[in-house]
Amino acid sequence: MAEAICLGAEARGTTAPNPNVGCVVAAGGRIVGHGATQPGGRPHAEAVALAQAGEQARGAALFTSLEPCAHRSRRGPTCAHLIVEAGVTRVVAALQDPDPRTAGDGFRILREAGIDVVVGEGAEAATESMAGWLFRLRLGRPRITLKLALSIDGKIALPSGESKWITGEDARAHVHLERARCDMILVGRGTFLADHPRLDVRLPGLEERSPRRALLTRGEAVEGWEVLHAPEDVFALSGVNDLLVEGGSATATAFLAADLVDRILLYRAPILIGEGRQSVGYIGLDAVGDAHGRWQPSDGRQLGIDRLEVYQRIRPA
């Protein structure tokens, strides 16, 4: 299951509007087929893994990070029916599909065919791997990650606006990896005019994973960029499971004030700036007590000379 979830995680940012599922077929104590949802959402992970396994799938066990689909499509048979036809005898799935078009029907088809079905193994890791897609199904919008690069004293730039580079090469490489895992990157008009950012992925072998680019602006669209006039426009985005907000301060403030940030990537550099530009402005809090209970740390690591801190928004289930 760990391998299946890792395969799905590697596909994040390429499968929207479908989930980034991973799948492994095992027989005789070894993996005979593996796959992930392909770019654009098809073929599904189970179809890829079963095609690789071929006849070795008969009598095998299949591990998948999400319940096999059961809703028919003009683009091919359902994964649940493919599994039955392949002769798989056991299916282990991390999560039940919350999409109402499947929502347990995939498991029902498998069980009616006499296949042993186990649900729940690796559920926490699978939920994190497919968080963007799950957010979109539950909230009607992508999961939104805010990236901040700060000095020790919480500044994002000098008073002049100069900010290149606050963090080192390792932290910047990690940002590019995060870009490759997203479907869209957004910056504000001020950042666009000041920095002319490319917002592409510049890691060797991942250049083709550069996501769509968006501007938060009241103005007109710019060629090659999509426009959001307000943070709430994320609810109208199509084909976006994961959105990365990269800058600047006004844009970060707008998304935080609208309570539309689900995850914060905070890259802290070991430098002091003193007087400079703050990372965010007023976000609607009038008492320190109101700030507590909203965020929880979920990860932390050293990236060269810099420190990465990851925080998740605490929301009702």
ChimeraX attribute file (.defattr): number of C-alpha atoms within 10 A of each C-alpha:
attribute: neighborCount
match mode: 1-to-1
recipient: residues
	/A:1	21
	/A:2	18
	/A:3	17
	/A:4	26
	/A:5	28
	/A:6	18
	/A:7	24
	/A:8	27
	/A:9	21
	/A:10	17
	/A:11	24
	/A:12	27
	/A:13	27
	/A:14	25
	/A:15	25
	/A:16	24
	/A:17	17
	/A:18	19
	/A:19	27
	/A:20	32
	/A:21	31
	/A:22	32
	/A:23	32
	/A:24	29
	/A:25	26
	/A:26	21
	/A:27	17
	/A:28	10
	/A:29	8
	/A:30	8
	/A:31	17
	/A:32	19
	/A:33	21
	/A:34	25
	/A:35	26
	/A:36	32
	/A:37	28
	/A:38	20
	/A:39	16
	/A:40	14
	/A:41	18
	/A:42	16
	/A:43	17
	/A:44	25
	/A:45	29
	/A:46	32
	/A:47	24
	/A:48	20
	/A:49	26
	/A:50	26
	/A:51	17
	/A:52	17
	/A:53	21
	/A:54	12
	/A:55	13
	/A:56	20
	/A:57	24
	/A:58	17
	/A:59	16
	/A:60	21
	/A:61	22
	/A:62	27
	/A:63	26
	/A:64	33
	/A:65	39
	/A:66	29
	/A:67	26
	/A:68	32
	/A:69	24
	/A:70	22
	/A:71	16
	/A:72	13
	/A:73	8
	/A:74	5
	/A:75	8
	/A:76	11
	/A:77	14
	/A:78	18
	/A:79	22
	/A:80	22
	/A:81	17
	/A:82	18
	/A:83	24
	/A:84	18
	/A:85	12
	/A:86	18
	/A:87	17
	/A:88	24
	/A:89	20
	/A:90	20
	/A:91	22
	/A:92	22
	/A:93	25
	/A:94	24
	/A:95	20
	/A:96	20
	/A:97	22
	/A:98	14
	/A:99	13
	/A:100	10
	/A:101	13
	/A:102	19
	/A:103	17
	/A:104	17
	/A:105	19
	/A:106	21
	/A:107	25
	/A:108	16
	/A:109	17
	/A:110	22
	/A:111	16
	/A:112	10
	/A:113	15
	/A:114	13
	/A:115	20
	/A:116	15
	/A:117	16
	/A:118	14
	/A:119	17
	/A:120	14
	/A:121	17
	/A:122	18
	/A:123	18
	/A:124	11
	/A:125	17
	/A:126	27
	/A:127	18
	/A:128	12
	/A:129	24
	/A:130	24
	/A:131	19
	/A:132	29
	/A:133	26
	/A:134	21
	/A:135	18
	/A:136	18
	/A:137	15
	/A:138	13
	/A:139	11
	/A:140	15
	/A:141	25
	/A:142	30
	/A:143	24
	/A:144	23
	/A:145	25
	/A:146	24
	/A:147	20
	/A:148	23
	/A:149	26
	/A:150	25
	/A:151	21
	/A:152	14
	/A:153	16
	/A:154	20
	/A:155	24
	/A:156	27
	/A:157	23
	/A:158	16
	/A:159	14
	/A:160	8
	/A:161	13
	/A:162	14
	/A:163	16
	/A:164	11
	/A:165	12
	/A:166	24
	/A:167	22
	/A:168	17
	/A:169	14
	/A:170	13
	/A:171	22
	/A:172	17
	/A:173	15
	/A:174	15
	/A:175	18
	/A:176	19
	/A:177	17
	/A:178	17
	/A:179	27
	/A:180	26
	/A:181	23
	/A:182	26
	/A:183	25
	/A:184	25
	/A:185	26
	/A:186	24
	/A:187	25
	/A:188	23
	/A:189	20
	/A:190	17
	/A:191	19
	/A:192	16
	/A:193	9
	/A:194	10
	/A:195	12
	/A:196	10
	/A:197	11
	/A:198	10
	/A:199	18
	/A:200	18
	/A:201	21
	/A:202	17
	/A:203	15
	/A:204	7
	/A:205	8
	/A:206	14
	/A:207	13
	/A:208	12
	/A:209	20
	/A:210	24
	/A:211	23
	/A:212	18
	/A:213	20
	/A:214	23
	/A:215	26
	/A:216	25
	/A:217	17
	/A:218	12
	/A:219	11
	/A:220	11
	/A:221	15
	/A:222	10
	/A:223	6
	/A:224	8
	/A:225	13
	/A:226	16
	/A:227	20
	/A:228	22
	/A:229	14
	/A:230	15
	/A:231	19
	/A:232	15
	/A:233	12
	/A:234	18
	/A:235	13
	/A:236	12
	/A:237	15
	/A:238	11
	/A:239	18
	/A:240	26
	/A:241	32
	/A:242	27
	/A:243	28
	/A:244	27
	/A:245	25
	/A:246	22
	/A:247	25
	/A:248	21
	/A:249	20
	/A:250	20
	/A:251	27
	/A:252	23
	/A:253	18
	/A:254	21
	/A:255	20
	/A:256	19
	/A:257	17
	/A:258	13
	/A:259	14
	/A:260	19
	/A:261	21
	/A:262	20
	/A:263	21
	/A:264	21
	/A:265	21
	/A:266	17
	/A:267	27
	/A:268	26
	/A:269	23
	/A:270	14
	/A:271	15
	/A:272	14
	/A:273	17
	/A:274	14
	/A:275	11
	/A:276	17
	/A:277	19
	/A:278	17
	/A:279	20
	/A:280	19
	/A:281	15
	/A:282	11
	/A:283	14
	/A:284	13
	/A:285	10
	/A:286	9
	/A:287	8
	/A:288	7
	/A:289	8
	/A:290	10
	/A:291	11
	/A:292	9
	/A:293	10
	/A:294	11
	/A:295	16
	/A:296	13
	/A:297	12
	/A:298	12
	/A:299	11
	/A:300	14
	/A:301	11
	/A:302	13
	/A:303	19
	/A:304	13
	/A:305	13
	/A:306	23
	/A:307	18
	/A:308	19
	/A:309	16
	/A:310	19
	/A:311	19
	/A:312	17
	/A:313	17
	/A:314	12
	/A:315	9
	/A:316	4
	/A:317	4
